[in-house]
Amino acid sequence: MTKVIGLLAAVVAGVAHAQARPPTNDPAGAAVDVNKVYFEFQVDRPVRQAPNPIQPEYPEALKKLGTDAEVRAQFVVDTLGFADLASFKIVKSPHELFSMSVLAVVANSRYLPAEVRGRKVKQVVTQRFAFAVPK
């Protein structure tokens, strides 16, 4: 009888211990990996543009064309709020000069980093830049 009670106590203690820990496949219970690059859907608070963002300049050589343009760029924002220029790529651009103007802006811009459970993390960002014909 003592063995049965001891065994029962061990099983109850094991079950209580297992219920107290989150399952190992539960992302909410996993440690936040600050070296991992996250996507927007994986973070609690996505990257945001810092106040007073820099605007790209319409390339002088293209002003004669007189057309509005849109450039989409993709890059990783690090835990300090800077773009990792090694990850920078143009997703869409009508002209290389627009792309260069966007690269200059991204290189000098500040962002508010993404967060997962209160920890700052790296995040992939796709940002749209609009160019309007100067008047």
Chimera marker file (.cmm) of the C-alpha trace (Angstrom):
<marker_set name="trace">
<marker id="1" x="0.000" y="0.000" z="0.000" r="1" g="1" b="0" radius="0.5"/>
<marker id="2" x="2.864" y="2.386" z="0.813" r="1" g="1" b="0" radius="0.5"/>
<marker id="3" x="4.415" y="1.655" z="-2.584" r="1" g="1" b="0" radius="0.5"/>
<marker id="4" x="1.116" y="2.439" z="-4.322" r="1" g="1" b="0" radius="0.5"/>
<marker id="5" x="0.742" y="5.742" z="-2.440" r="1" g="1" b="0" radius="0.5"/>
<marker id="6" x="4.388" y="6.635" z="-3.224" r="1" g="1" b="0" radius="0.5"/>
<marker id="7" x="3.896" y="5.790" z="-6.898" r="1" g="1" b="0" radius="0.5"/>
<marker id="8" x="0.638" y="7.760" z="-7.017" r="1" g="1" b="0" radius="0.5"/>
<marker id="9" x="2.326" y="10.780" z="-5.377" r="1" g="1" b="0" radius="0.5"/>
<marker id="10" x="5.165" y="10.596" z="-7.929" r="1" g="1" b="0" radius="0.5"/>
<marker id="11" x="2.690" y="10.489" z="-10.833" r="1" g="1" b="0" radius="0.5"/>
<marker id="12" x="0.693" y="13.440" z="-9.445" r="1" g="1" b="0" radius="0.5"/>
<marker id="13" x="3.900" y="15.434" z="-8.904" r="1" g="1" b="0" radius="0.5"/>
<marker id="14" x="5.050" y="14.623" z="-12.460" r="1" g="1" b="0" radius="0.5"/>
<marker id="15" x="1.714" y="15.686" z="-13.941" r="1" g="1" b="0" radius="0.5"/>
<marker id="16" x="1.723" y="18.928" z="-11.928" r="1" g="1" b="0" radius="0.5"/>
<marker id="17" x="5.286" y="19.669" z="-13.060" r="1" g="1" b="0" radius="0.5"/>
<marker id="18" x="4.420" y="18.979" z="-16.701" r="1" g="1" b="0" radius="0.5"/>
<marker id="19" x="1.374" y="21.270" z="-16.497" r="1" g="1" b="0" radius="0.5"/>
<marker id="20" x="3.409" y="24.080" z="-14.936" r="1" g="1" b="0" radius="0.5"/>
<marker id="21" x="5.810" y="24.245" z="-17.903" r="1" g="1" b="0" radius="0.5"/>
<marker id="22" x="4.681" y="25.398" z="-21.335" r="1" g="1" b="0" radius="0.5"/>
<marker id="23" x="5.005" y="22.738" z="-24.022" r="1" g="1" b="0" radius="0.5"/>
<marker id="24" x="8.343" y="22.852" z="-25.827" r="1" g="1" b="0" radius="0.5"/>
<marker id="25" x="6.648" y="23.410" z="-29.191" r="1" g="1" b="0" radius="0.5"/>
<marker id="26" x="4.800" y="26.479" z="-27.836" r="1" g="1" b="0" radius="0.5"/>
<marker id="27" x="6.427" y="29.612" z="-29.358" r="1" g="1" b="0" radius="0.5"/>
<marker id="28" x="5.062" y="31.762" z="-26.534" r="1" g="1" b="0" radius="0.5"/>
<marker id="29" x="7.091" y="29.747" z="-24.033" r="1" g="1" b="0" radius="0.5"/>
<marker id="30" x="10.263" y="29.751" z="-26.100" r="1" g="1" b="0" radius="0.5"/>
<marker id="31" x="13.043" y="32.217" z="-25.464" r="1" g="1" b="0" radius="0.5"/>
<marker id="32" x="13.163" y="35.250" z="-27.738" r="1" g="1" b="0" radius="0.5"/>
<marker id="33" x="16.042" y="34.834" z="-30.190" r="1" g="1" b="0" radius="0.5"/>
<marker id="34" x="17.394" y="38.356" z="-30.723" r="1" g="1" b="0" radius="0.5"/>
<marker id="35" x="19.683" y="37.087" z="-33.504" r="1" g="1" b="0" radius="0.5"/>
<marker id="36" x="16.813" y="35.696" z="-35.559" r="1" g="1" b="0" radius="0.5"/>
<marker id="37" x="15.249" y="37.820" z="-38.295" r="1" g="1" b="0" radius="0.5"/>
<marker id="38" x="11.471" y="37.925" z="-37.887" r="1" g="1" b="0" radius="0.5"/>
<marker id="39" x="8.674" y="38.734" z="-40.314" r="1" g="1" b="0" radius="0.5"/>
<marker id="40" x="5.942" y="41.218" z="-39.398" r="1" g="1" b="0" radius="0.5"/>
<marker id="41" x="3.395" y="38.495" z="-38.607" r="1" g="1" b="0" radius="0.5"/>
<marker id="42" x="5.809" y="36.960" z="-36.074" r="1" g="1" b="0" radius="0.5"/>
<marker id="43" x="6.312" y="40.022" z="-33.874" r="1" g="1" b="0" radius="0.5"/>
<marker id="44" x="4.153" y="41.614" z="-31.204" r="1" g="1" b="0" radius="0.5"/>
<marker id="45" x="5.092" y="45.138" z="-32.267" r="1" g="1" b="0" radius="0.5"/>
<marker id="46" x="6.340" y="45.623" z="-35.846" r="1" g="1" b="0" radius="0.5"/>
<marker id="47" x="9.008" y="48.065" z="-37.002" r="1" g="1" b="0" radius="0.5"/>
<marker id="48" x="7.785" y="51.652" z="-37.191" r="1" g="1" b="0" radius="0.5"/>
<marker id="49" x="9.233" y="54.708" z="-38.834" r="1" g="1" b="0" radius="0.5"/>
<marker id="50" x="10.901" y="57.020" z="-36.320" r="1" g="1" b="0" radius="0.5"/>
<marker id="51" x="9.471" y="60.544" z="-36.016" r="1" g="1" b="0" radius="0.5"/>
<marker id="52" x="10.395" y="63.035" z="-38.752" r="1" g="1" b="0" radius="0.5"/>
<marker id="53" x="11.295" y="60.540" z="-41.470" r="1" g="1" b="0" radius="0.5"/>
<marker id="54" x="13.638" y="61.531" z="-44.286" r="1" g="1" b="0" radius="0.5"/>
<marker id="55" x="11.921" y="61.801" z="-47.657" r="1" g="1" b="0" radius="0.5"/>
<marker id="56" x="13.642" y="60.660" z="-50.862" r="1" g="1" b="0" radius="0.5"/>
<marker id="57" x="14.592" y="63.329" z="-53.371" r="1" g="1" b="0" radius="0.5"/>
<marker id="58" x="13.255" y="63.184" z="-56.887" r="1" g="1" b="0" radius="0.5"/>
<marker id="59" x="16.331" y="62.555" z="-59.074" r="1" g="1" b="0" radius="0.5"/>
<marker id="60" x="17.315" y="65.723" z="-60.942" r="1" g="1" b="0" radius="0.5"/>
<marker id="61" x="18.069" y="63.816" z="-64.167" r="1" g="1" b="0" radius="0.5"/>
<marker id="62" x="14.526" y="62.403" z="-64.246" r="1" g="1" b="0" radius="0.5"/>
<marker id="63" x="12.622" y="65.634" z="-63.669" r="1" g="1" b="0" radius="0.5"/>
<marker id="64" x="12.310" y="66.107" z="-67.444" r="1" g="1" b="0" radius="0.5"/>
<marker id="65" x="10.277" y="62.885" z="-67.650" r="1" g="1" b="0" radius="0.5"/>
<marker id="66" x="7.678" y="64.425" z="-65.371" r="1" g="1" b="0" radius="0.5"/>
<marker id="67" x="6.219" y="61.191" z="-64.062" r="1" g="1" b="0" radius="0.5"/>
<marker id="68" x="5.302" y="60.070" z="-60.588" r="1" g="1" b="0" radius="0.5"/>
<marker id="69" x="7.012" y="56.904" z="-59.442" r="1" g="1" b="0" radius="0.5"/>
<marker id="70" x="6.884" y="54.275" z="-56.755" r="1" g="1" b="0" radius="0.5"/>
<marker id="71" x="9.769" y="52.238" z="-55.386" r="1" g="1" b="0" radius="0.5"/>
<marker id="72" x="9.446" y="49.284" z="-53.056" r="1" g="1" b="0" radius="0.5"/>
<marker id="73" x="12.497" y="48.254" z="-51.075" r="1" g="1" b="0" radius="0.5"/>
<marker id="74" x="13.079" y="45.376" z="-48.685" r="1" g="1" b="0" radius="0.5"/>
<marker id="75" x="15.618" y="45.325" z="-45.859" r="1" g="1" b="0" radius="0.5"/>
<marker id="76" x="16.149" y="44.180" z="-42.290" r="1" g="1" b="0" radius="0.5"/>
<marker id="77" x="15.852" y="46.659" z="-39.430" r="1" g="1" b="0" radius="0.5"/>
<marker id="78" x="18.160" y="45.688" z="-36.574" r="1" g="1" b="0" radius="0.5"/>
<marker id="79" x="17.560" y="45.886" z="-32.825" r="1" g="1" b="0" radius="0.5"/>
<marker id="80" x="18.975" y="49.419" z="-32.691" r="1" g="1" b="0" radius="0.5"/>
<marker id="81" x="16.623" y="50.762" z="-35.377" r="1" g="1" b="0" radius="0.5"/>
<marker id="82" x="19.055" y="50.912" z="-38.286" r="1" g="1" b="0" radius="0.5"/>
<marker id="83" x="18.610" y="49.290" z="-41.686" r="1" g="1" b="0" radius="0.5"/>
<marker id="84" x="21.051" y="46.478" z="-42.396" r="1" g="1" b="0" radius="0.5"/>
<marker id="85" x="22.292" y="47.657" z="-45.794" r="1" g="1" b="0" radius="0.5"/>
<marker id="86" x="23.717" y="44.203" z="-46.598" r="1" g="1" b="0" radius="0.5"/>
<marker id="87" x="20.098" y="42.987" z="-46.709" r="1" g="1" b="0" radius="0.5"/>
<marker id="88" x="18.832" y="45.920" z="-48.820" r="1" g="1" b="0" radius="0.5"/>
<marker id="89" x="17.182" y="45.069" z="-52.128" r="1" g="1" b="0" radius="0.5"/>
<marker id="90" x="14.845" y="46.786" z="-54.526" r="1" g="1" b="0" radius="0.5"/>
<marker id="91" x="11.600" y="44.908" z="-55.090" r="1" g="1" b="0" radius="0.5"/>
<marker id="92" x="10.142" y="47.356" z="-57.636" r="1" g="1" b="0" radius="0.5"/>
<marker id="93" x="11.507" y="50.479" z="-59.284" r="1" g="1" b="0" radius="0.5"/>
<marker id="94" x="10.929" y="52.224" z="-62.614" r="1" g="1" b="0" radius="0.5"/>
<marker id="95" x="14.511" y="53.537" z="-62.777" r="1" g="1" b="0" radius="0.5"/>
<marker id="96" x="17.888" y="53.000" z="-61.126" r="1" g="1" b="0" radius="0.5"/>
<marker id="97" x="18.111" y="56.670" z="-60.096" r="1" g="1" b="0" radius="0.5"/>
<marker id="98" x="14.918" y="56.311" z="-58.029" r="1" g="1" b="0" radius="0.5"/>
<marker id="99" x="16.439" y="53.190" z="-56.442" r="1" g="1" b="0" radius="0.5"/>
<marker id="100" x="19.617" y="55.077" z="-55.537" r="1" g="1" b="0" radius="0.5"/>
<marker id="101" x="17.568" y="57.860" z="-53.946" r="1" g="1" b="0" radius="0.5"/>
<marker id="102" x="15.733" y="55.277" z="-51.813" r="1" g="1" b="0" radius="0.5"/>
<marker id="103" x="18.980" y="53.594" z="-50.780" r="1" g="1" b="0" radius="0.5"/>
<marker id="104" x="20.321" y="56.957" z="-49.591" r="1" g="1" b="0" radius="0.5"/>
<marker id="105" x="17.185" y="57.538" z="-47.505" r="1" g="1" b="0" radius="0.5"/>
<marker id="106" x="17.175" y="54.050" z="-45.971" r="1" g="1" b="0" radius="0.5"/>
<marker id="107" x="20.874" y="54.313" z="-45.115" r="1" g="1" b="0" radius="0.5"/>
<marker id="108" x="20.220" y="57.514" z="-43.149" r="1" g="1" b="0" radius="0.5"/>
<marker id="109" x="16.842" y="56.663" z="-41.626" r="1" g="1" b="0" radius="0.5"/>
<marker id="110" x="16.007" y="55.587" z="-38.100" r="1" g="1" b="0" radius="0.5"/>
<marker id="111" x="13.307" y="53.123" z="-37.197" r="1" g="1" b="0" radius="0.5"/>
<marker id="112" x="11.721" y="51.950" z="-33.982" r="1" g="1" b="0" radius="0.5"/>
<marker id="113" x="12.715" y="48.262" z="-33.816" r="1" g="1" b="0" radius="0.5"/>
<marker id="114" x="10.268" y="45.372" z="-33.719" r="1" g="1" b="0" radius="0.5"/>
<marker id="115" x="9.527" y="43.670" z="-30.424" r="1" g="1" b="0" radius="0.5"/>
<marker id="116" x="8.683" y="40.164" z="-29.334" r="1" g="1" b="0" radius="0.5"/>
<marker id="117" x="7.526" y="39.833" z="-25.714" r="1" g="1" b="0" radius="0.5"/>
<marker id="118" x="9.203" y="43.135" z="-24.836" r="1" g="1" b="0" radius="0.5"/>
<marker id="119" x="12.572" y="42.292" z="-26.433" r="1" g="1" b="0" radius="0.5"/>
<marker id="120" x="13.838" y="44.201" z="-29.475" r="1" g="1" b="0" radius="0.5"/>
<marker id="121" x="14.365" y="41.954" z="-32.494" r="1" g="1" b="0" radius="0.5"/>
<marker id="122" x="15.366" y="42.191" z="-36.151" r="1" g="1" b="0" radius="0.5"/>
<marker id="123" x="12.572" y="42.316" z="-38.704" r="1" g="1" b="0" radius="0.5"/>
<marker id="124" x="12.270" y="42.195" z="-42.476" r="1" g="1" b="0" radius="0.5"/>
<marker id="125" x="10.569" y="45.352" z="-43.750" r="1" g="1" b="0" radius="0.5"/>
<marker id="126" x="9.111" y="46.073" z="-47.162" r="1" g="1" b="0" radius="0.5"/>
<marker id="127" x="8.659" y="49.818" z="-47.516" r="1" g="1" b="0" radius="0.5"/>
<marker id="128" x="7.004" y="51.834" z="-50.272" r="1" g="1" b="0" radius="0.5"/>
<marker id="129" x="8.490" y="55.163" z="-51.353" r="1" g="1" b="0" radius="0.5"/>
<marker id="130" x="6.443" y="57.522" z="-53.522" r="1" g="1" b="0" radius="0.5"/>
<marker id="131" x="7.993" y="60.108" z="-55.803" r="1" g="1" b="0" radius="0.5"/>
<marker id="132" x="5.831" y="62.974" z="-57.006" r="1" g="1" b="0" radius="0.5"/>
<marker id="133" x="6.890" y="65.210" z="-59.848" r="1" g="1" b="0" radius="0.5"/>
<marker id="134" x="8.352" y="68.365" z="-58.293" r="1" g="1" b="0" radius="0.5"/>
<marker id="135" x="6.404" y="71.512" z="-59.045" r="1" g="1" b="0" radius="0.5"/>
<link id1="1" id2="2" r="1" g="1" b="0" radius="0.2"/>
<link id1="2" id2="3" r="1" g="1" b="0" radius="0.2"/>
<link id1="3" id2="4" r="1" g="1" b="0" radius="0.2"/>
<link id1="4" id2="5" r="1" g="1" b="0" radius="0.2"/>
<link id1="5" id2="6" r="1" g="1" b="0" radius="0.2"/>
<link id1="6" id2="7" r="1" g="1" b="0" radius="0.2"/>
<link id1="7" id2="8" r="1" g="1" b="0" radius="0.2"/>
<link id1="8" id2="9" r="1" g="1" b="0" radius="0.2"/>
<link id1="9" id2="10" r="1" g="1" b="0" radius="0.2"/>
<link id1="10" id2="11" r="1" g="1" b="0" radius="0.2"/>
<link id1="11" id2="12" r="1" g="1" b="0" radius="0.2"/>
<link id1="12" id2="13" r="1" g="1" b="0" radius="0.2"/>
<link id1="13" id2="14" r="1" g="1" b="0" radius="0.2"/>
<link id1="14" id2="15" r="1" g="1" b="0" radius="0.2"/>
<link id1="15" id2="16" r="1" g="1" b="0" radius="0.2"/>
<link id1="16" id2="17" r="1" g="1" b="0" radius="0.2"/>
<link id1="17" id2="18" r="1" g="1" b="0" radius="0.2"/>
<link id1="18" id2="19" r="1" g="1" b="0" radius="0.2"/>
<link id1="19" id2="20" r="1" g="1" b="0" radius="0.2"/>
<link id1="20" id2="21" r="1" g="1" b="0" radius="0.2"/>
<link id1="21" id2="22" r="1" g="1" b="0" radius="0.2"/>
<link id1="22" id2="23" r="1" g="1" b="0" radius="0.2"/>
<link id1="23" id2="24" r="1" g="1" b="0" radius="0.2"/>
<link id1="24" id2="25" r="1" g="1" b="0" radius="0.2"/>
<link id1="25" id2="26" r="1" g="1" b="0" radius="0.2"/>
<link id1="26" id2="27" r="1" g="1" b="0" radius="0.2"/>
<link id1="27" id2="28" r="1" g="1" b="0" radius="0.2"/>
<link id1="28" id2="29" r="1" g="1" b="0" radius="0.2"/>
<link id1="29" id2="30" r="1" g="1" b="0" radius="0.2"/>
<link id1="30" id2="31" r="1" g="1" b="0" radius="0.2"/>
<link id1="31" id2="32" r="1" g="1" b="0" radius="0.2"/>
<link id1="32" id2="33" r="1" g="1" b="0" radius="0.2"/>
<link id1="33" id2="34" r="1" g="1" b="0" radius="0.2"/>
<link id1="34" id2="35" r="1" g="1" b="0" radius="0.2"/>
<link id1="35" id2="36" r="1" g="1" b="0" radius="0.2"/>
<link id1="36" id2="37" r="1" g="1" b="0" radius="0.2"/>
<link id1="37" id2="38" r="1" g="1" b="0" radius="0.2"/>
<link id1="38" id2="39" r="1" g="1" b="0" radius="0.2"/>
<link id1="39" id2="40" r="1" g="1" b="0" radius="0.2"/>
<link id1="40" id2="41" r="1" g="1" b="0" radius="0.2"/>
<link id1="41" id2="42" r="1" g="1" b="0" radius="0.2"/>
<link id1="42" id2="43" r="1" g="1" b="0" radius="0.2"/>
<link id1="43" id2="44" r="1" g="1" b="0" radius="0.2"/>
<link id1="44" id2="45" r="1" g="1" b="0" radius="0.2"/>
<link id1="45" id2="46" r="1" g="1" b="0" radius="0.2"/>
<link id1="46" id2="47" r="1" g="1" b="0" radius="0.2"/>
<link id1="47" id2="48" r="1" g="1" b="0" radius="0.2"/>
<link id1="48" id2="49" r="1" g="1" b="0" radius="0.2"/>
<link id1="49" id2="50" r="1" g="1" b="0" radius="0.2"/>
<link id1="50" id2="51" r="1" g="1" b="0" radius="0.2"/>
<link id1="51" id2="52" r="1" g="1" b="0" radius="0.2"/>
<link id1="52" id2="53" r="1" g="1" b="0" radius="0.2"/>
<link id1="53" id2="54" r="1" g="1" b="0" radius="0.2"/>
<link id1="54" id2="55" r="1" g="1" b="0" radius="0.2"/>
<link id1="55" id2="56" r="1" g="1" b="0" radius="0.2"/>
<link id1="56" id2="57" r="1" g="1" b="0" radius="0.2"/>
<link id1="57" id2="58" r="1" g="1" b="0" radius="0.2"/>
<link id1="58" id2="59" r="1" g="1" b="0" radius="0.2"/>
<link id1="59" id2="60" r="1" g="1" b="0" radius="0.2"/>
<link id1="60" id2="61" r="1" g="1" b="0" radius="0.2"/>
<link id1="61" id2="62" r="1" g="1" b="0" radius="0.2"/>
<link id1="62" id2="63" r="1" g="1" b="0" radius="0.2"/>
<link id1="63" id2="64" r="1" g="1" b="0" radius="0.2"/>
<link id1="64" id2="65" r="1" g="1" b="0" radius="0.2"/>
<link id1="65" id2="66" r="1" g="1" b="0" radius="0.2"/>
<link id1="66" id2="67" r="1" g="1" b="0" radius="0.2"/>
<link id1="67" id2="68" r="1" g="1" b="0" radius="0.2"/>
<link id1="68" id2="69" r="1" g="1" b="0" radius="0.2"/>
<link id1="69" id2="70" r="1" g="1" b="0" radius="0.2"/>
<link id1="70" id2="71" r="1" g="1" b="0" radius="0.2"/>
<link id1="71" id2="72" r="1" g="1" b="0" radius="0.2"/>
<link id1="72" id2="73" r="1" g="1" b="0" radius="0.2"/>
<link id1="73" id2="74" r="1" g="1" b="0" radius="0.2"/>
<link id1="74" id2="75" r="1" g="1" b="0" radius="0.2"/>
<link id1="75" id2="76" r="1" g="1" b="0" radius="0.2"/>
<link id1="76" id2="77" r="1" g="1" b="0" radius="0.2"/>
<link id1="77" id2="78" r="1" g="1" b="0" radius="0.2"/>
<link id1="78" id2="79" r="1" g="1" b="0" radius="0.2"/>
<link id1="79" id2="80" r="1" g="1" b="0" radius="0.2"/>
<link id1="80" id2="81" r="1" g="1" b="0" radius="0.2"/>
<link id1="81" id2="82" r="1" g="1" b="0" radius="0.2"/>
<link id1="82" id2="83" r="1" g="1" b="0" radius="0.2"/>
<link id1="83" id2="84" r="1" g="1" b="0" radius="0.2"/>
<link id1="84" id2="85" r="1" g="1" b="0" radius="0.2"/>
<link id1="85" id2="86" r="1" g="1" b="0" radius="0.2"/>
<link id1="86" id2="87" r="1" g="1" b="0" radius="0.2"/>
<link id1="87" id2="88" r="1" g="1" b="0" radius="0.2"/>
<link id1="88" id2="89" r="1" g="1" b="0" radius="0.2"/>
<link id1="89" id2="90" r="1" g="1" b="0" radius="0.2"/>
<link id1="90" id2="91" r="1" g="1" b="0" radius="0.2"/>
<link id1="91" id2="92" r="1" g="1" b="0" radius="0.2"/>
<link id1="92" id2="93" r="1" g="1" b="0" radius="0.2"/>
<link id1="93" id2="94" r="1" g="1" b="0" radius="0.2"/>
<link id1="94" id2="95" r="1" g="1" b="0" radius="0.2"/>
<link id1="95" id2="96" r="1" g="1" b="0" radius="0.2"/>
<link id1="96" id2="97" r="1" g="1" b="0" radius="0.2"/>
<link id1="97" id2="98" r="1" g="1" b="0" radius="0.2"/>
<link id1="98" id2="99" r="1" g="1" b="0" radius="0.2"/>
<link id1="99" id2="100" r="1" g="1" b="0" radius="0.2"/>
<link id1="100" id2="101" r="1" g="1" b="0" radius="0.2"/>
<link id1="101" id2="102" r="1" g="1" b="0" radius="0.2"/>
<link id1="102" id2="103" r="1" g="1" b="0" radius="0.2"/>
<link id1="103" id2="104" r="1" g="1" b="0" radius="0.2"/>
<link id1="104" id2="105" r="1" g="1" b="0" radius="0.2"/>
<link id1="105" id2="106" r="1" g="1" b="0" radius="0.2"/>
<link id1="106" id2="107" r="1" g="1" b="0" radius="0.2"/>
<link id1="107" id2="108" r="1" g="1" b="0" radius="0.2"/>
<link id1="108" id2="109" r="1" g="1" b="0" radius="0.2"/>
<link id1="109" id2="110" r="1" g="1" b="0" radius="0.2"/>
<link id1="110" id2="111" r="1" g="1" b="0" radius="0.2"/>
<link id1="111" id2="112" r="1" g="1" b="0" radius="0.2"/>
<link id1="112" id2="113" r="1" g="1" b="0" radius="0.2"/>
<link id1="113" id2="114" r="1" g="1" b="0" radius="0.2"/>
<link id1="114" id2="115" r="1" g="1" b="0" radius="0.2"/>
<link id1="115" id2="116" r="1" g="1" b="0" radius="0.2"/>
<link id1="116" id2="117" r="1" g="1" b="0" radius="0.2"/>
<link id1="117" id2="118" r="1" g="1" b="0" radius="0.2"/>
<link id1="118" id2="119" r="1" g="1" b="0" radius="0.2"/>
<link id1="119" id2="120" r="1" g="1" b="0" radius="0.2"/>
<link id1="120" id2="121" r="1" g="1" b="0" radius="0.2"/>
<link id1="121" id2="122" r="1" g="1" b="0" radius="0.2"/>
<link id1="122" id2="123" r="1" g="1" b="0" radius="0.2"/>
<link id1="123" id2="124" r="1" g="1" b="0" radius="0.2"/>
<link id1="124" id2="125" r="1" g="1" b="0" radius="0.2"/>
<link id1="125" id2="126" r="1" g="1" b="0" radius="0.2"/>
<link id1="126" id2="127" r="1" g="1" b="0" radius="0.2"/>
<link id1="127" id2="128" r="1" g="1" b="0" radius="0.2"/>
<link id1="128" id2="129" r="1" g="1" b="0" radius="0.2"/>
<link id1="129" id2="130" r="1" g="1" b="0" radius="0.2"/>
<link id1="130" id2="131" r="1" g="1" b="0" radius="0.2"/>
<link id1="131" id2="132" r="1" g="1" b="0" radius="0.2"/>
<link id1="132" id2="133" r="1" g="1" b="0" radius="0.2"/>
<link id1="133" id2="134" r="1" g="1" b="0" radius="0.2"/>
<link id1="134" id2="135" r="1" g="1" b="0" radius="0.2"/>
</marker_set>
